[in-house]
Amino acid sequence: QAQLVESGGGLVQTGGSLRLSCVGSGFSFSEHDMMWYRQTPGSERELVASMSADGSEANYDDSIKGRFTMSRDNAKNSVYLQMNSLKLDDTAVYYCNAERPGQLRIWGQGTVVTVRE
């Protein structure tokens, strides 16, 4: 069964850092593009970062560009999101997502990031 498990969320002060991790199992991880989304109550889930299957290309939403860095290690079936200079607006549930054309999208359960002053 395909599965993604996120970890690394928590409570941090503004300007602080967190590193989110997401581990995949039960599917061909290295053949999937990976994404990080986030969602706040009452809002739609928004894409913040994406990375190609081989890790050669990464894209970031303007809201996090220059502060967050996405990476992946296909040998460990893992993807990461290094979050620096965190702001109050970064508070959200963060989800990782695996995509491959023609196949069902795979979602993790989410990890909560709370930024306080």
Secondary structure, DSSP 8 states (H G I E B T S, - for coil): --EEEEE--EEEETT--EEEEEEEESS-GGGSEEEEEEE-TTS--EEEEEE-TTSS-EEE-TTTTTTEEEEEEGGGTEEEEEE-S--GGG-EEEEEEEE-TTS--EEB--EEEEEE-
